[in-house]
Amino acid sequence: MKMLLRQREAILWSLILPLFMILLFSFVRFDGIGRVELGIVNEAGVHASGLLTALREVKTLKMFEGERESELQLLKKGERAVVLIVPPDYQPGYALEMAAFTNDAKPQESQLGLLILQRVLDEITFAERGESGRIKLNAQMVESRNLTYFDFVAPGILSMSIMQLGIFGVAFGFVSMKKRGILRRLFVTPINPNDFIISSVAMRLVLVMTQIVIMTLVPYFFLDLHFIGSFWRMFVVGMFGAIVFLALGFAIAGTSKSEDQVAPLANIIAMPMMLLSGIFFSRDSLPGFIRSVVDLLPLSYLADAMRSIAIDDATLTQILPQLGGLGVWSVISIIIAVKMFRWE
């Protein structure tokens, strides 16, 4: 801890810079009307295929299909503007009434979505019956948490800072000590070199917990961050993530002889994860094969778990897939670090 406090630039990069990034992203707003997120609960089966096809052709709509409970839950979380329930007795052009649930926090998107739905239903009715008619939309407003882009990106930046602390902090720090012969000299001191490694890891784990507290409380009190999770659950996830990235940092430090070699190796590992793991934007827009690969990256597991705890108050049981993924990566990265780390 004394070594850390003597290095002011280390504190700057570990705490101040990530907090500054969160401050910058708190000013980013995507509040204008873009595509309306429409959830469809199809209880009519193949009878609603024409309706679904017509809705897919409307470029203003971003359509999702799912079960009633899951779609309504997503509506309450703010990830849907409208949820349309297609009843089991639906017949194209002949249903009298359909239920639609709207997001009270997105009045413009909701109203636009209802207008589009009504137009499509009217067109289907006219095409089927050859006469004008109206299927009534029974709209019901649902209270939503109105999560913003900032609520999405803040846990992602926290996860990214944990990755950088592990990979860049360990790699650059230990290569510098190895280059100056500090690690070699430890063997002639009363200190057990392995104890030095353990203490360095422990210090960084304390720093991770400090990051979690500061980068959550500051946005919560000053930047209107929605946070309903548990700090101790975030600590558990943070420890798992830190172990993975610390081990990768030791592996890079073990194979590098100078800082010039550390930078490209660290960036080859870190940059793809920063860009593709859902830190700044959702991974839903990625192509199927790439999405399947990216979902398995350690930063994806860490960011998903942190985000679920922060904005959904997820329990450890609910994020077991993410914890399992981080656990597997911990074993893999520790094995790699043990085989690759060198004292000189």
SVG drawing of the C-alpha trace seen along z (x, -y; Angstrom):
<svg xmlns="http://www.w3.org/2000/svg" viewBox="-66 -17 87 41">
<polyline fill="none" stroke="black" stroke-width="0.4" points="0.0,0.0 2.9,-2.3 4.3,-1.6 0.9,-2.5 0.6,-5.7 4.1,-6.8 3.1,-6.5 0.6,-9.3 0.2,-8.5 -1.0,-5.0 -3.8,-6.6 -4.6,-8.9 -5.0,-6.1 -6.8,-3.7 -9.4,-6.1 -9.5,-9.6 -9.4,-8.7 -12.3,-6.1 -14.3,-8.6 -13.6,-11.3 -14.8,-9.0 -18.1,-8.4 -18.5,-12.1 -18.0,-12.6 -20.6,-9.9 -23.1,-11.4 -23.5,-14.2 -24.3,-11.9 -27.9,-11.8 -29.8,-9.7 -33.2,-11.0 -34.4,-11.8 -36.9,-9.5 -35.2,-6.8 -36.6,-3.4 -39.5,-2.4 -38.8,0.8 -41.8,3.0 -42.4,6.2 -44.7,8.8 -46.4,11.5 -47.8,13.8 -50.5,16.0 -52.2,16.6 -49.4,18.7 -49.4,18.9 -52.6,16.8 -50.6,13.7 -47.8,14.3 -49.2,11.7 -49.3,9.1 -45.8,9.8 -44.5,9.7 -46.2,6.3 -44.7,4.9 -41.2,6.1 -41.4,4.1 -41.9,0.9 -38.3,-0.5 -39.3,-2.8 -40.0,0.3 -37.4,2.5 -39.4,5.6 -38.9,8.3 -40.9,11.4 -41.2,13.1 -43.4,14.4 -45.8,12.1 -44.0,12.0 -40.6,11.4 -41.7,8.7 -43.7,6.8 -40.7,7.0 -38.5,5.5 -41.1,2.8 -40.9,1.9 -37.1,1.8 -37.4,-0.7 -36.2,1.6 -39.5,1.5 -41.7,-1.4 -44.8,0.7 -45.7,4.3 -48.5,5.7 -50.5,8.8 -51.9,10.7 -54.8,12.8 -55.2,16.5 -58.5,15.9 -56.9,13.3 -58.0,13.6 -56.5,11.2 -59.0,8.3 -61.6,9.6 -60.3,9.2 -62.3,6.6 -59.7,5.6 -56.1,6.1 -54.2,5.1 -51.1,2.9 -49.0,1.8 -47.0,-1.4 -44.0,-2.8 -45.0,-5.9 -41.4,-7.2 -41.3,-7.2 -44.5,-9.1 -43.3,-10.1 -42.1,-6.7 -45.2,-5.0 -47.6,-7.3 -45.7,-6.8 -45.7,-3.1 -49.5,-3.0 -50.1,-5.1 -48.0,-2.7 -49.7,0.3 -53.2,-1.1 -52.2,-2.0 -50.9,1.5 -54.0,3.2 -56.3,0.9 -54.4,1.8 -54.7,5.6 -58.4,5.2 -59.0,3.4 -57.0,6.0 -58.9,8.9 -62.4,7.6 -62.3,5.1 -63.8,2.4 -62.6,0.0 -62.8,1.1 -60.9,0.7 -59.4,3.1 -59.4,1.2 -56.1,1.0 -56.7,1.1 -53.6,-0.8 -52.6,-0.5 -49.7,-2.6 -47.1,-0.8 -44.7,-2.6 -41.1,-2.2 -37.8,-2.9 -36.7,-4.9 -33.1,-3.6 -30.8,-5.8 -27.7,-5.2 -25.7,-6.4 -27.2,-3.7 -26.0,-1.2 -22.5,-2.5 -21.5,-3.3 -21.2,0.3 -19.4,1.1 -16.7,-1.6 -16.3,-0.2 -15.7,3.2 -13.3,1.8 -11.3,0.0 -11.0,3.3 -9.6,4.9 -7.1,2.1 -6.0,2.2 -5.2,5.9 -3.7,6.0 -1.9,2.6 -1.2,2.0 0.4,5.4 2.2,5.7 3.8,2.2 4.6,2.2 6.3,5.6 8.1,5.2 9.5,1.9 10.7,3.6 12.1,6.6 14.0,4.3 15.5,2.4 16.5,5.6 14.2,5.1 12.5,8.5 15.9,10.2 17.1,8.5 14.1,9.7 15.8,13.1 18.6,11.7 16.2,10.0 14.3,11.5 11.1,11.2 9.8,14.3 9.3,13.3 6.0,15.2 4.8,13.1 5.6,10.0 3.5,11.3 0.6,12.1 0.8,8.7 0.8,7.0 -2.3,8.9 -4.0,8.1 -3.2,4.4 -4.9,4.4 -7.9,6.2 -8.3,3.5 -8.0,1.0 -10.7,2.8 -13.1,2.5 -12.3,-1.2 -13.0,-1.6 -16.4,0.0 -17.4,-2.2 -16.2,-5.5 -17.4,-4.9 -20.8,-3.9 -21.5,-6.4 -20.2,-9.5 -22.5,-8.9 -25.4,-7.9 -25.3,-11.1 -24.2,-13.6 -25.0,-12.3 -28.4,-10.7 -27.3,-7.1 -29.9,-4.5 -28.4,-2.0 -30.5,0.5 -27.9,3.3 -25.7,4.5 -22.1,3.5 -21.1,6.8 -22.4,8.7 -20.4,6.2 -17.3,6.9 -17.7,10.7 -18.0,10.2 -15.2,7.6 -12.9,10.1 -13.6,12.7 -12.9,10.3 -9.8,8.9 -8.3,12.3 -8.7,13.0 -7.1,9.8 -4.4,9.8 -3.3,13.2 -3.3,12.0 -1.2,9.0 1.3,11.4 1.4,13.5 2.2,10.4 4.8,9.2 6.5,12.6 7.0,12.6 8.0,9.0 11.4,7.5 10.6,3.8 7.6,1.4 7.9,1.3 6.9,5.0 4.2,4.6 2.1,2.0 1.3,4.0 0.7,7.3 -1.6,5.6 -3.5,3.7 -3.9,6.9 -5.7,8.5 -7.6,5.4 -8.7,3.4 -10.9,6.1 -12.7,6.6 -13.1,2.8 -14.7,2.4 -16.8,5.6 -17.8,6.7 -20.7,4.3 -19.0,1.6 -20.2,-1.4 -22.8,0.3 -25.0,3.3 -23.7,6.5 -27.1,7.2 -26.1,5.4 -23.1,7.8 -23.5,10.5 -24.5,13.9 -21.1,15.7 -19.1,12.8 -21.7,12.3 -21.3,16.0 -17.6,15.5 -17.7,12.2 -20.2,13.4 -17.4,15.8 -14.9,13.0 -14.1,12.4 -14.9,8.7 -18.4,9.6 -19.1,11.8 -17.8,9.1 -19.8,6.2 -23.0,8.2 -22.8,9.3 -22.0,5.7 -24.8,4.3 -27.3,6.9 -26.4,6.2 -26.4,2.4 -29.6,1.8 -31.6,5.0 -30.5,5.9 -29.6,9.4 -28.6,12.0 -25.5,14.2 -27.8,17.1 -29.2,15.1 -25.8,14.3 -24.4,17.8 -23.6,18.1 -21.4,15.0 -19.7,16.1 -19.1,19.5 -17.6,17.9 -15.3,15.8 -14.4,18.8 -13.4,20.8 -11.3,17.8 -9.7,17.5 -8.4,21.1 -7.2,20.6 -5.5,17.3 -3.8,18.5 -2.4,21.5 -1.1,19.3 0.4,16.8 2.2,19.6 3.7,21.0 4.8,17.7 5.9,15.6 9.6,15.0 11.5,13.1 14.2,11.9"/>
</svg>
